[in-house]
């Protein structure tokens, strides 16, 4: 799956429209794209990316479908829309703020919150398999075209997400058949090999070592094939091969305040991500360039210039188990006043 970044696009570009479009065009574009990027129509591991696009589409529709907001945006752009402009009375009007209510906008527009009542999801996304020839790093092998050899030795090599992020070298021990001195029979022999784990390898990476498998009298030795397996991480989840999802827990008070998110990356850096909005359970914060390294054959394990995917922060809001009735009334009044 390849989803283009929409961070730098204006509302028309997000909805794939030109500026002389009609309200009917705006509605049709939102209908089509909101179904395409609805987080329920994809696999769970891709939901954060789809949620991010889904909310951006809702924001674009909310602005362009409102004649007043659209007029301000057309004249003053996003900055004028969000910072507010001077009215005819000389007073500054409040700026626009998207509340992250994409699902409410979708349900109101579509008449249902369930996209499956509107579309049929038949698309099956294929998984890309990386195959690296350890004897010749510049040669990629298509596994589907490679003749299956049941005599090869296949080994699953578990790697942590940190190892796949930073790169490392792992020693693999295995048992192979070795030709005896009579050149006719074989016996089991312990062997080991150093396997270099490059930055960006994933659970579909396969590393063949030519003729380092079993020996056979009068024939070429079979191959040793290493299959990378990815261990589950307690905080990060890898999606779309190069992106990461980080689930951040926070209290309701911090969600309302939009406190910065502080986390430790997979290469042990401490970063703080500012939040400039009220956080809801559907909020997704994108941090460009803080995802998984993108595998490149020519980059060494020690190279620090590797390009990376993106990090998506999702939020789990912890609601208080009890609120004093008096304080509850105060909170209710405060929220009612905001409407």
Buried (B, 14 or more C-beta within 10 A) or exposed (E): BEBEEBEEBBBBEBBBBEEEBEEEBBBBBBBBBBBBBBBBBBEEEBBBBBBBBBBBBBBBBBBBBEEEBBEBBBEBEEEBBBEBBEEEEEEEEEEBEBBBBBBEBBEEBBEEEEBEEBEEEEEEEEEEEBBBBBEEEEEEBEBEEEEEEEEBBBBEBEBBBBBBBBBBEBEBEBEBBBBEEEEEEBEEBEBEBEBBBBBBBBBBBBBBBBEBBBBEEEEEBBBBBBBBEBEEBEEBBBBBBBBBBBBBEBEBEBBEEBBEBEBEBBEEEEEEBEBEEBBBEBBBBBBEEBBBBBBBEEBEEEEEEBBBBBBBBBBEBEEEEEEEEEEEEEEEEEEEEEE
